[in-house]
Amino acid sequence: MAGCVFVPINPLLKPDQVVYLMRDCNIRILVSTQERRSMLDSVLDQCHDLFQVVIVGPTVGTEPTEMHKSCGYRVIHWRQWLEGPALPGYCVMDTDMVAILYTSGSTGQPKGVVLSHRNMVVGAKSVASYLENKASDRLLAVLPLSFDAGFSQLTTAFHSGAAVVLLNYLMPRDVLSILCKERITGLTAVPPLFIQLAALEWPPEISTHLRYFANTGGRMPLEVLTALRQHLPKAQAFLMYGLTESFRSTVLPPTEIDRRPDSIGKAIPNVEIGVIRDDGSACGANEPGELVHRGALVSLGYWNDRIKTAERFKLLPDNFPGRTAGLPLPEYAVYSGDTVRQDAEGFLYFIGRKDEMMKVSGYRISPNEVEEILYATKMVGECVAFAVAHPVYGSAIHVIASQAHKVGSSTENDLKKECRLRMPSYMVPAGIHWVNGPLARNPNGKLDRKKLIAAWHEQHRTPDASIGPHLSVASL
């Protein structure tokens, strides 16, 4: 109604990261708590477009005043703001932008994904429809509201008339505690949190009210999914796939979990998914190709970045499924950068990021393939697989992993021995690098693959010398 665009900022970000986002999208008004604002005081003067800081919640000491005029902005309390004169509302169209959500890229600084009112409303309706949300639901929001799936807990609940419980959890046990206390019916989380939750003892009363749990932000390891279903025999499991650039794309219905637990499902309502070759033509059944998303959830591109927008948002080819020949106006779709395959029944299977695929001894391998098998050994808690240059084989696979909680300490040789029983020789990791405690996460709670791998390379400055015992490749 005020004609503004909102930009949720993760409170885990450091001041310099906050300033980057604020400068990148020309923030004019900052809404914050007094405590959080005080942490940013030393850097807010770098935000030249900022003219007002609005403080919410209790204040300490004197009321905020216009003490920062010298820096170009004033500070007032939310209450003072509401006491100001009413202004006429703005005319807003469904295709106008309503929000900018920042997403980490594989390289460089975060990119601001611009969402329209249409994206937000249709997304809420779509998710609420397949989760069958209703007014009696109580959803637990454990993901940051700066993450599209986290903010979706609010919009989905608002559309359904459901209640939302906000939780800034410190430990996984906090999540179980609040599930019981608030009699939560729906939980959406990312794989790293589910991995931790699956290792805990679940109070049996949770099964009496938790209607579903949904995974987003990465592939759910099969062992983790199995453990969660054992904890929650009455709850439905929804496995979802999506991109911030297009919100959600696919979901695997609970009825298909037993038949195809490794599938990411089919397109959600109001979405069409295609799997295409590099030349734009459609892939055949089970042929790997790039996932392309079209429909009402395609966002408006990256804020103030035409080059990156052109890389990800492209015109649909005329022969794209669902695109009728003869339409004169072009249509943009999101090219995901993810390699998938689609079986004869239309179910999709994630293979890997195009820029993360590893090539060892001539074989193309997805990190997810390796990680899935490692989880199945039940010897690792969390893991990340990646490729390292090798003088003979081109590259070799290395793994960063934490120990499984319920297993005694495992050695590198123990895990490699198990891998040789479950993997072809070219997939067996050349090195296992154990890490104490949970692996590093990004602000959205996902495993921070980029940071973990960069830290490994920093520690092992000479890639060839870092290779441990050689792969068993005598047969290759």
PEFENHU-V592602 format. One record per backbone hydrogen bond with DSSP energy under -0.5 kcal/mol. CO is the residue of the C=O (numbers start at 1). NH is the residue of the N-H. If there is no record, write none. Layout:
BEGIN
CO_NH ; CO_NH
END
This chain:
BEGIN
1_90 ; 6_100 ; 10_13 ; 14_17 ; 14_18 ; 15_19 ; 16_20 ; 17_21 ; 18_22 ; 19_23 ; 20_24 ; 21_25 ; 22_27 ; 23_26 ; 28_51 ; 28_52 ; 29_31 ; 30_32 ; 30_54 ; 32_56 ; 33_37 ; 34_38 ; 35_39 ; 36_40 ; 37_40 ; 37_41 ; 38_41 ; 40_43 ; 40_44 ; 43_46 ; 44_47 ; 46_48 ; 47_50 ; 51_74 ; 52_30 ; 53_55 ; 53_76 ; 54_32 ; 55_78 ; 56_34 ; 65_67 ; 65_75 ; 66_69 ; 68_71 ; 68_73 ; 69_72 ; 74_53 ; 76_55 ; 77_81 ; 78_82 ; 79_83 ; 81_84 ; 90_92 ; 93_96 ; 94_118 ; 96_117 ; 98_6 ; 99_115 ; 101_113 ; 103_111 ; 111_103 ; 111_113 ; 112_114 ; 112_303 ; 113_101 ; 113_115 ; 114_300 ; 115_98 ; 115_99 ; 116_120 ; 117_121 ; 118_122 ; 119_123 ; 120_124 ; 121_125 ; 122_126 ; 123_127 ; 124_128 ; 125_129 ; 126_130 ; 127_131 ; 128_132 ; 128_133 ; 134_137 ; 137_163 ; 138_185 ; 138_186 ; 139_141 ; 139_165 ; 140_142 ; 140_188 ; 141_167 ; 144_147 ; 147_150 ; 147_151 ; 148_152 ; 149_153 ; 150_153 ; 150_154 ; 151_154 ; 151_155 ; 152_156 ; 153_157 ; 154_158 ; 155_159 ; 156_160 ; 157_161 ; 157_162 ; 163_139 ; 164_166 ; 165_141 ; 167_169 ; 171_174 ; 171_175 ; 172_175 ; 172_176 ; 173_177 ; 174_178 ; 175_179 ; 176_180 ; 177_181 ; 178_182 ; 179_184 ; 180_183 ; 185_211 ; 185_212 ; 186_140 ; 187_214 ; 188_142 ; 189_216 ; 190_193 ; 190_194 ; 191_195 ; 192_196 ; 193_197 ; 194_198 ; 195_199 ; 196_199 ; 197_200 ; 200_202 ; 203_206 ; 204_207 ; 205_208 ; 206_209 ; 206_210 ; 209_211 ; 211_236 ; 212_187 ; 213_238 ; 214_189 ; 215_240 ; 216_191 ; 219_221 ; 221_225 ; 222_226 ; 223_227 ; 224_228 ; 225_229 ; 226_230 ; 227_231 ; 228_232 ; 232_235 ; 236_213 ; 236_238 ; 237_239 ; 238_215 ; 238_240 ; 239_252 ; 241_249 ; 241_250 ; 243_246 ; 243_247 ; 244_247 ; 245_299 ; 247_243 ; 249_268 ; 250_241 ; 251_253 ; 251_266 ; 252_239 ; 253_256 ; 254_257 ; 256_260 ; 260_263 ; 265_348 ; 266_251 ; 268_271 ; 270_296 ; 272_294 ; 274_276 ; 274_292 ; 275_283 ; 276_290 ; 277_280 ; 281_277 ; 284_287 ; 286_288 ; 289_340 ; 290_276 ; 291_336 ; 292_274 ; 293_334 ; 294_272 ; 295_298 ; 301_114 ; 302_305 ; 305_309 ; 306_310 ; 307_311 ; 308_312 ; 309_313 ; 312_314 ; 312_335 ; 314_333 ; 317_320 ; 320_323 ; 322_324 ; 324_327 ; 326_328 ; 331_316 ; 333_314 ; 333_335 ; 334_293 ; 334_336 ; 337_354 ; 338_291 ; 338_340 ; 339_351 ; 339_352 ; 340_289 ; 341_349 ; 342_286 ; 343_346 ; 347_343 ; 348_264 ; 348_265 ; 349_341 ; 352_339 ; 353_356 ; 353_357 ; 358_360 ; 358_365 ; 360_363 ; 363_360 ; 363_365 ; 365_358 ; 366_369 ; 366_370 ; 367_371 ; 368_372 ; 369_373 ; 370_374 ; 371_375 ; 372_376 ; 373_377 ; 374_377 ; 374_379 ; 374_380 ; 375_378 ; 379_404 ; 382_402 ; 384_400 ; 386_398 ; 388_396 ; 390_394 ; 393_361 ; 393_395 ; 394_390 ; 396_388 ; 397_430 ; 397_431 ; 398_386 ; 399_433 ; 400_384 ; 401_435 ; 402_381 ; 404_407 ; 411_415 ; 412_416 ; 413_417 ; 414_418 ; 415_419 ; 416_420 ; 417_421 ; 418_422 ; 419_422 ; 419_423 ; 424_427 ; 424_428 ; 425_428 ; 431_399 ; 432_434 ; 433_401 ; 435_403 ; 440_448 ; 442_445 ; 446_442 ; 447_449 ; 448_452 ; 449_453 ; 450_454 ; 451_455 ; 452_456 ; 453_457 ; 454_458 ; 455_459 ; 456_460 ; 459_461 ; 461_463 ; 462_466 ; 463_466 ; 463_467 ; 464_467 ; 471_473 ; 473_476
END
